[in-house]
Amino acid sequence: MGFRAITAAQLWKMVNEPDVYVIDLRDRNDYRRSHLRGARNYPYDEMGRWERGLPRNKKIILCCEYGNTSMYAAKRLAAKGYQVYTLIGGLNALND
């Protein structure tokens, strides 16, 4: 199973759906400065600790600053059977 890359416009359409689980992969300081409403902060560097506790019945949207880190995490989670989406261009794309 693979993952899907989504645009900022697609993110805005999906973000309030009840079966969507948004994860911000940035470090805690960046998350505190700003983040998407409702996003949970699961730093990428701690992925080994939190990945097993993710809900299997949700669409997981991964976000990072520019999109690279979320691609690595998406590949890893998709290989474990999660339904994963990653934001093209990361949170930086939301400012365009």
TAVEN-V696645 format. One record per run of one state. SS is the DSSP state (~ for helix, > for strand, _ for the rest). FROM is the first residue (numbers start at 1). TO is the last residue. If there is no record, write none. Layout:
{{SS,FROM,TO} {SS,FROM,TO}}
This chain:
{{_,1,3} {>,4,6} {_,7,7} {~,8,14} {_,15,19} {>,20,24} {_,25,27} {~,28,33} {_,34,39} {>,40,41} {_,42,43} {~,44,53} {_,54,58} {>,59,63} {_,64,67} {~,68,79} {_,80,82} {>,83,87} {_,88,90} {~,91,95} {_,96,96}}
